[in-house]
Amino acid sequence: MKRIFDGLGRCATVEISAAIGDVLAYLNRQLSLRRSDFIDEDIQEKIRDAVPKAAGGSFAFAVSHTDTITNQPSREKVEEALLKLGKWIEGP
């Protein structure tokens, strides 16, 4: 899409991204609502670290990643999802 506007030469573009504070506020709220025995403080910190990085400024991605991680049925699956998220952050 950006290429189309760049080709016109007269269109201004504005980069829009979610503020990190908004993403963290969302994460904190979701983590407080989704209390479980296996999402302890250690896992919560990992989630707070990984999700904003993987979201890349997209609030929609932050929501999607948070849902994917917090809906896992066990600690092992949460950690597995975090590892996959980490690989997604690093890229191919």
C-alpha positions as a Markdown table, in Angstrom:
| # | Residue | x | y | z |
|---|---|---|---|---|
| 1 | Met | 0.0 | 0.0 | 0.0 |
| 2 | Lys | 2.8 | 2.4 | 0.9 |
| 3 | Arg | 4.3 | 1.8 | -2.6 |
| 4 | Ile | 1.1 | 3.0 | -4.2 |
| 5 | Phe | 1.1 | 6.3 | -2.2 |
| 6 | Asp | 4.8 | 6.8 | -2.8 |
| 7 | Gly | 4.3 | 6.5 | -6.5 |
| 8 | Leu | 1.8 | 9.4 | -6.5 |
| 9 | Gly | 4.4 | 11.7 | -5.1 |
| 10 | Arg | 2.0 | 14.1 | -3.4 |
| 11 | Cys | 0.6 | 12.0 | -0.6 |
| 12 | Ala | 1.8 | 12.3 | 3.0 |
| 13 | Thr | 2.0 | 9.2 | 5.1 |
| 14 | Val | 1.8 | 8.9 | 8.9 |
| 15 | Glu | 3.1 | 5.9 | 10.8 |
| 16 | Ile | 0.6 | 4.8 | 13.5 |
| 17 | Ser | 1.6 | 2.4 | 16.3 |
| 18 | Ala | 0.3 | 1.4 | 19.7 |
| 19 | Ala | 2.0 | 3.1 | 22.6 |
| 20 | Ile | 4.0 | 0.6 | 24.7 |
| 21 | Gly | 2.2 | 1.9 | 27.8 |
| 22 | Asp | -1.2 | 1.0 | 26.3 |
| 23 | Val | 0.0 | -2.5 | 25.3 |
| 24 | Leu | 1.3 | -3.1 | 28.8 |
| 25 | Ala | -1.9 | -1.8 | 30.4 |
| 26 | Tyr | -3.8 | -4.2 | 28.3 |
| 27 | Leu | -1.5 | -7.1 | 29.2 |
| 28 | Asn | -1.6 | -6.3 | 32.9 |
| 29 | Arg | -5.4 | -6.2 | 32.8 |
| 30 | Gln | -5.7 | -9.5 | 30.9 |
| 31 | Leu | -3.2 | -11.2 | 33.1 |
| 32 | Ser | -5.1 | -10.1 | 36.2 |
| 33 | Leu | -8.4 | -11.4 | 34.7 |
| 34 | Arg | -6.9 | -14.8 | 33.6 |
| 35 | Arg | -5.4 | -15.9 | 36.9 |
| 36 | Ser | -4.3 | -19.5 | 36.8 |
| 37 | Asp | -2.1 | -21.8 | 38.8 |
| 38 | Phe | 0.6 | -22.0 | 36.1 |
| 39 | Ile | 0.7 | -18.4 | 34.9 |
| 40 | Asp | 2.8 | -17.2 | 37.9 |
| 41 | Glu | 4.8 | -14.0 | 38.2 |
| 42 | Asp | 7.7 | -15.5 | 36.3 |
| 43 | Ile | 5.5 | -16.4 | 33.3 |
| 44 | Gln | 3.8 | -13.0 | 33.5 |
| 45 | Glu | 7.1 | -11.2 | 33.2 |
| 46 | Lys | 8.0 | -13.3 | 30.2 |
| 47 | Ile | 4.7 | -12.4 | 28.6 |
| 48 | Arg | 5.1 | -8.7 | 29.4 |
| 49 | Asp | 8.6 | -8.8 | 27.7 |
| 50 | Ala | 7.7 | -10.9 | 24.7 |
| 51 | Val | 4.3 | -9.6 | 23.6 |
| 52 | Pro | 5.1 | -5.9 | 23.0 |
| 53 | Lys | 8.2 | -6.9 | 21.0 |
| 54 | Ala | 6.3 | -9.4 | 18.9 |
| 55 | Ala | 3.4 | -7.0 | 18.4 |
| 56 | Gly | 5.7 | -4.5 | 16.6 |
| 57 | Gly | 3.5 | -1.5 | 17.4 |
| 58 | Ser | 0.3 | -3.3 | 16.4 |
| 59 | Phe | -2.3 | -3.4 | 19.2 |
| 60 | Ala | -4.2 | -6.0 | 17.3 |
| 61 | Phe | -1.2 | -8.3 | 17.2 |
| 62 | Ala | -0.7 | -7.7 | 21.0 |
| 63 | Val | -4.3 | -8.8 | 21.6 |
| 64 | Ser | -3.9 | -11.9 | 19.4 |
| 65 | His | -0.6 | -12.9 | 20.9 |
| 66 | Thr | -1.9 | -12.4 | 24.5 |
| 67 | Asp | -5.0 | -14.5 | 23.7 |
| 68 | Thr | -2.9 | -17.3 | 22.1 |
| 69 | Ile | -0.5 | -17.4 | 25.1 |
| 70 | Thr | -3.0 | -17.1 | 28.0 |
| 71 | Asn | -5.5 | -19.6 | 26.5 |
| 72 | Gln | -2.9 | -22.4 | 26.7 |
| 73 | Pro | -4.0 | -25.4 | 28.9 |
| 74 | Ser | -0.7 | -25.8 | 30.8 |
| 75 | Arg | 2.5 | -24.1 | 31.9 |
| 76 | Glu | 4.4 | -26.2 | 29.3 |
| 77 | Lys | 2.2 | -25.0 | 26.5 |
| 78 | Val | 2.5 | -21.4 | 27.6 |
| 79 | Glu | 6.3 | -21.7 | 27.6 |
| 80 | Glu | 6.1 | -23.4 | 24.2 |
| 81 | Ala | 3.9 | -20.5 | 22.9 |
| 82 | Leu | 6.4 | -18.0 | 24.3 |
| 83 | Leu | 9.3 | -19.8 | 22.5 |
| 84 | Lys | 7.4 | -19.7 | 19.2 |
| 85 | Leu | 6.7 | -16.0 | 19.8 |
| 86 | Gly | 10.4 | -15.4 | 20.4 |
| 87 | Lys | 11.3 | -17.2 | 17.1 |
| 88 | Trp | 8.7 | -15.0 | 15.4 |
| 89 | Ile | 10.3 | -11.9 | 16.8 |
| 90 | Glu | 13.8 | -13.0 | 15.6 |
| 91 | Gly | 12.5 | -13.9 | 12.1 |
| 92 | Pro | 13.8 | -16.5 | 9.7 |
